[in-house]
Amino acid sequence: MKLYDYKLAPNPRRVRVFLAEKGVTLPSVQIDLRAGEQFTPEFRAINPECTVPVLEFDDGKRIGEVVAICTYFEATHPSPPLMGVGAEDQAIVAAWQHRMERQGMWVAADAFRNSAPGLKGRALPGPEDYAQIPALAERGRARLGKLFELLDGELANREFVAGDRYTIADITALVTVDFAARFGVTIPNASAHLQRWHQVVSARPSAAA
């Protein structure tokens, strides 16, 4: 089993943090996205979507979606639980995880990919080229600001994003916040609860994965 990875990309980092929390180590293959290695015939044969991460099993089967990869390791390495305990908690964690993806990761990707000079013509990941739309970058930055407001309010009442336990929702939120900071969207100084949470989750050893 091995993981196709790229150290600078946010989505593979989500998997690495998840695996670090589980105490799982895997051999990895670095795919240099900046050099365009994801578009080579060799990697297209591994993942026609031309994205990382990809988990490859020993029998050649592959999974190319972050949450699907995490679901596999949650089932095979249930401790510590990162996707909820029991039906109700699992549903709550799943809801917050999806919300952090929909209102966080996807939005940050819009803001970054529609403005980065090096991604001109590559506004969406995948095998097809799409022109940048500057208005989407502007909207994405504004939406990230709203997300930070939301999280600051929610974290006034609990320790972590989905409740009193660290979960995959915190991983997605952490990677979103750190990704946004790379293009200048940072947690406001007034958002004390979000600042507190970010300090706590960033101090976990897994955050350096």
Protein Blocks (a to p, Z undefined) as FASTA:
>chain_A
ZZdddfkbmklmmmmmmmmmnopacddddddfknopmmgmklmmmmmnopacddddfkop
acfbfklmmmmmmmmmmbccfebgajklmmmmmmmmmmmmmmmmmmmmmmmmmmpmklgo
ilbgcjbdcdddfklmmmmmmmmmmmmmmmmmmmmmbmblnlmbdcfklmmmmmmmmmmm
mnopacdfklmmlmmmmmmmmmpmklmZZ
